[in-house]
Amino acid sequence: MTDSGPVHQLAQVNIARLKYPLDSPQLKDFVDGLDPVNAVADAADGFVWRLQDDSGNATDIAFMGDAWLIVNMSVWRDTDALGAFMYRGVHRELLARRREWFERPGDAVTALWWVPEGHRPDVAEAEERLLHLRAHGPTPYAFTLRASFSAPEGTAVSRPA
């Protein structure tokens, strides 16, 4: 915590609509890549937390009542830490192949928002933020990496220990 107020961290949610069932041969490379990508995320500078079920990923967690949607949700130190993970290494390699596995989105599929340090967003909160972004575009309530907003005024962004 700093003298400028409570510390905030960056929450993110992203979803994808599968083209095929998770156990299909078409998704084998994607499914095989989940554990390695999650391990890189868990060890990344600025990583705080990620949503997961007993399998270690979140592919069985329902989102927006659509069985074909898969969700990824995590908390990071800041937008720089999230961006560095997303666009480098093994995650970038899988991201480049997303069109093979997922339907082309018609609406926003990623939303970011600031949360107080220690807060772990749930699926309902993530759904609300994503729907807000879709309805209103980027705002301090829900935004994107391309159109981001600073942590709430009078607060600090967490810094590495």
HUSUL-V762918 format. One record per pair of residues at least 12 apart in sequence whose C-alpha atoms are under 10 Angstrom apart, sorted by sequence separation. I is the first residue (numbers start at 1). J is the second residue. D is the distance in whole Angstrom. If there is no record, write none. Layout:
i=[I/I]
j=[J/J]
d=[D/D]
This chain:
i=[38/58/59/129/130/140/58/59/113/128/129/130/38/57/58/112/128/129/57/58/111/110/111/113/126/39/111/112/113/38/111/112/38/52/110/111/35/51/52/110/111/35/51/52/109/111/112/34/35/50/51/52/108/109/111/34/50/51/107/108/110/111/34/49/50/51/107/109/110/34/49/50/108/109/48/49/50/107/108/112/113/114/47/48/49/107/108/111/112/113/114/31/47/48/49/107/112/113/114/46/47/48/108/112/113/114/46/47/111/112/113/45/46/47/111/112/113/44/45/46/70/110/111/112/41/46/69/79/110/111/112/46/47/68/69/79/110/111/41/45/46/47/79/109/110/112/113/114/116/10/45/46/78/108/112/113/114/115/116/9/10/11/13/22/44/45/73/75/77/111/112/113/114/115/9/10/11/12/13/22/44/46/47/71/72/73/74/75/76/113/114/9/11/45/46/71/73/75/76/113/116/117/44/45/75/77/116/117/41/44/76/116/117/75/115/116/75/114/41/75/40/41/75/21/22/74/75/21/73/74/15/20/22/37/73/15/17/18/19/40/41/73/17/18/19/40/41/73/17/18/40/72/16/17/18/37/38/71/16/17/37/38/73/15/16/17/36/37/72/15/16/36/37/71/14/15/16/37/14/15/33/34/37/13/14/15/33/13/14/64/12/13/14/33/34/63/64/12/13/33/62/63/11/12/13/61/64/83/11/12/63/64/82/10/11/12/30/63/64/10/11/29/30/79/80/9/10/11/79/9/10/11/12/30/64/8/9/10/11/29/30/8/9/10/48/49/51/79/7/8/9/10/12/30/48/49/50/51/79/10/11/30/49/50/51/79/10/29/48/49/51/78/27/28/78/26/27/26/27/22/78/18/19/20/21/77/78/18/19/20/77/78/16/18/19/20/76/77/18/19/20/77/17/18/19/16/17/18/19/16/17/18/15/16/17/16/17/16/15/17/15/16/14/15/16/14/15/13/14/15/13/14/12/13/14/12/13/11/12/13/11/12/10/11/12/10/11/12/9/10/11/8/9/10/11/8/9/10/7/8/9/10/7/8/9/11/13/7/8/9/11/12/6/7/8/9/11/13/6/7/8/13/14/15/46/13/14/46/12/13/46/11/15/45/1/13/14/12/13/12/12/11/12/12/12/10/10/8/9/8/7/8/7/6/5/7/8/9/10/5/6/7/8/9/10/4/5/6/7/8/9/4/5/6/7/8/9/3/4/5/6/7/8/3/4/5/6/7/2/3/4/1/2/1/2/1/2/1/2/1]
j=[50/70/71/141/142/152/71/72/126/141/142/143/52/71/72/126/142/143/72/73/126/126/127/129/142/56/128/129/130/56/129/130/57/71/129/130/55/71/72/130/131/56/72/73/130/132/133/56/57/72/73/74/130/131/133/57/73/74/130/131/133/134/58/73/74/75/131/133/134/59/74/75/133/134/74/75/76/133/134/138/139/140/74/75/76/134/135/138/139/140/141/59/75/76/77/135/140/141/142/75/76/77/137/141/142/143/76/77/141/142/143/76/77/78/142/143/144/76/77/78/102/142/143/144/74/79/102/112/143/144/145/80/81/102/103/113/144/145/76/80/81/82/114/144/145/147/148/149/151/46/81/82/114/144/148/149/150/151/152/46/47/48/50/59/81/82/110/112/114/148/149/150/151/152/47/48/49/50/51/60/82/84/85/109/110/111/112/113/114/151/152/48/50/84/85/110/112/114/115/152/155/156/84/85/115/117/156/157/82/85/117/157/158/117/157/158/118/157/85/119/85/86/120/67/68/120/121/68/120/121/63/68/70/85/121/64/66/67/68/89/90/122/67/68/69/90/91/123/68/69/91/123/68/69/70/89/90/123/69/70/90/91/126/69/70/71/90/91/126/70/71/91/92/126/70/71/72/93/71/72/90/91/94/71/72/73/91/72/73/123/72/73/74/93/94/123/124/73/74/94/123/124/73/74/75/123/126/145/74/75/126/127/145/74/75/76/94/127/128/75/76/94/95/144/145/75/76/77/145/76/77/78/79/97/131/76/77/78/79/97/98/77/78/79/117/118/120/148/77/78/79/80/82/100/118/119/120/121/149/81/82/101/120/121/122/150/82/101/120/121/123/150/100/101/151/100/101/101/102/101/157/98/99/100/101/157/158/99/100/101/158/159/98/100/101/102/158/159/101/102/103/160/101/102/103/101/102/103/104/102/103/104/102/103/104/104/105/105/105/109/108/109/108/109/110/109/110/109/110/111/110/111/110/111/112/111/112/111/112/113/112/113/112/113/114/113/114/115/113/114/115/113/114/115/116/114/115/116/114/115/116/117/115/116/117/119/121/116/117/118/120/121/116/117/118/119/121/123/117/118/119/125/126/127/158/126/127/159/126/127/160/126/130/160/117/129/130/129/130/130/142/142/143/144/145/150/151/150/151/151/151/152/152/152/152/154/155/156/157/153/154/155/156/157/158/153/154/155/156/157/158/154/155/156/157/158/159/154/155/156/157/158/159/155/156/157/158/159/155/156/157/155/156/156/157/157/158/158/159/159]
d=[9/7/7/7/7/8/6/8/9/10/5/9/10/9/6/9/9/9/8/8/8/10/9/8/10/10/10/8/10/8/7/8/8/10/9/5/10/9/8/7/9/8/7/9/7/9/9/9/8/8/5/9/7/9/7/7/6/6/10/9/9/9/10/9/4/9/9/9/10/10/5/6/7/9/7/5/9/9/6/9/9/8/8/5/7/7/10/9/10/7/8/9/7/5/10/10/9/6/8/9/5/7/9/8/5/10/5/6/9/5/6/9/5/9/6/5/8/10/8/7/10/9/6/6/9/9/9/9/8/6/7/8/7/10/10/10/7/9/10/10/5/8/10/10/9/10/9/9/10/10/6/7/9/9/8/8/8/9/10/10/10/9/10/8/8/9/10/9/10/10/9/9/6/9/10/9/9/9/10/10/9/9/9/10/9/10/10/9/10/8/7/8/9/9/9/10/10/9/10/10/9/10/9/8/8/9/10/9/9/7/10/9/7/9/10/10/9/9/7/9/8/9/7/10/9/8/8/8/10/8/8/8/10/10/8/10/9/9/8/9/10/9/9/5/10/8/9/8/5/6/8/10/8/4/7/9/10/9/5/6/6/9/8/6/5/9/8/6/10/6/7/9/10/10/8/5/9/10/6/6/8/9/9/7/5/9/9/6/6/9/8/4/9/10/9/7/9/6/7/7/8/8/7/5/9/9/10/8/6/6/9/7/9/8/4/8/7/7/10/5/6/9/10/9/9/7/5/9/7/6/6/9/10/9/10/10/5/5/9/10/9/8/6/7/10/9/9/8/10/9/9/10/9/9/9/10/9/9/9/9/9/7/8/10/8/9/8/9/10/10/9/9/8/10/9/8/6/7/9/10/7/10/9/10/10/7/8/10/8/7/6/9/9/10/6/8/9/7/6/5/10/8/8/5/6/9/5/6/9/6/6/10/10/7/8/9/8/8/9/9/9/7/9/5/9/5/7/8/4/9/6/7/7/5/9/6/7/8/4/9/6/7/7/5/9/6/6/10/8/5/6/10/6/6/10/6/5/9/10/5/6/9/9/4/6/9/9/6/5/8/8/9/7/6/9/9/7/9/8/9/9/10/9/10/9/6/10/8/8/8/7/9/9/8/9/9/9/9/8/10/9/10/9/9/10/10/8/10/8/6/9/8/10/9/10/9/7/9/9/9/8/6/6/6/9/9/5/5/5/5/6/6/4/6/5/6/9/9/6/6/8/6/10/9/6/10/9/9/8/8/10/9/7/8/9/9/9/8/10/9]
